Amino acid sequence: MQSPEVAVPPAVEATRWIAFASLLGLIVLSLAWELWLPARPSLWVVKVLPLCIPVTGLLKRRMYTYRWVSLLVWPYFLEGVVRANEGWPAALEIALSLILFAACGMHVRLRLRSVKS
């Protein structure tokens, strides 16, 4: 027996996909920045591993995952700020980090608001 589908407000669904897309963007950017963009590949590519953990939680709409991803993203924001002199990858990392943080925060807020209604 299948459980009935719960109607999800469009704003909640939009924040879910924005968070997922910005997380994937951070993963791809981090891989590219450490493997292909420098003159030689770096072992700092392992920084991508923590970003891979929440992918399934975001896809499965786990509220707890959205909450802790909003905290996980800050070291990537700080890396972008520290490496700002390296050009567009740093600016993109800062932007993706801020988008991910805002999308996770809005997702949690809108979901809690829709449950109370």
N, C-alpha and C positions, 0 to 999 in steps of 0.2 A: 504494500500500500504506500502510495506516495503522499507526502505531506503537502497541503495546499500552499501555493506560492503566496508569500506575504507581499503586499503592495509596498514598494519602496519609493519614497518621494524622489522626483527627478534630481533635485539638488543633492541629495545624499549619494545617488548613483554617479552624478557628475564628479563630486569630490573624491569618490572611490577611484574612478578612472584617472583623474588628474594625479592623485597620489601614486597610483601604480605606474603611470607613464613617467612621472618625474623620478621615481625610484629606478626604473629601468634606464632612464637617461643618465642618472648618476653612475650606475653600474657600467654602462657602455663608455661614458666619458672617462671614468677612472681606469678602465682597461686600456683605452686608447692613449690616455695621458702617460701611463707608465710603460706601455709596451711599444707603441708606434710613434708617438709624437717626439720623444727625446731622441738624441743621437744614439743612445744605447738603452736597451731594456733595463728596467729597474726591478729590484725585488720588492719594492713598495707596492707591487700589484696585489699583494695579500690584503691590502686595505679594502678590497672589493668583497672579501668573504663575509664580513658582518652585514653588508648590504643584501646579500643573497638569502640570508635567513628569513626575513619577513615577507618574501614574495608570496609564498603560499598563504600566509595569514591574511595578507591584504586581499588576495583573490577569494578567500573563504569568508571575508567580511568579519573577521574577529576583532572585536572592539579593543581588546587588550593590545593587539598588535599595533593598531593605529596609535594608541597612547604611547607605547614605548618607542615606536619609530620616530615620533616627534622629538624624543630625547636623543635618539641614536644619530640624528642628522647633524647635530651641532659640531662634532669634530670635522665633518666634511666642509661645513661652512667656514670654520676656522682655517682649514687647510687652504681653501680658496682665498681667504683674506691674506694669509701669510705669503702665499705664492702669487699674489696679485701682479707682481712685476713680470710674470711669465706670459701675460697676454690673455687672449680670449678663452683658453681653457679654464683659467681661474675665475673669470667673470661668469662663465657658464656654470661652473660648479657652485658659485655663490647663488646664482639665480635658481638653479635646480633645487638646492638645499632649502632656500626660502619658500619656494613653491611647494615642496614636499611638506615642510613644516606647516604651512598655512592650510594645505589640503587636508592633512591629518587632523589638525585642530578643528577645522570646519566640519569635517566628517563626523567627528565625535560629538561636537556640539549639535549639529543638525539631527543626528540619529537620536540623541538623548531627548531633544525637543520633540521629535516625531513620536517617540514612545509615550511621552507625557500627555500628548494631545489625544 
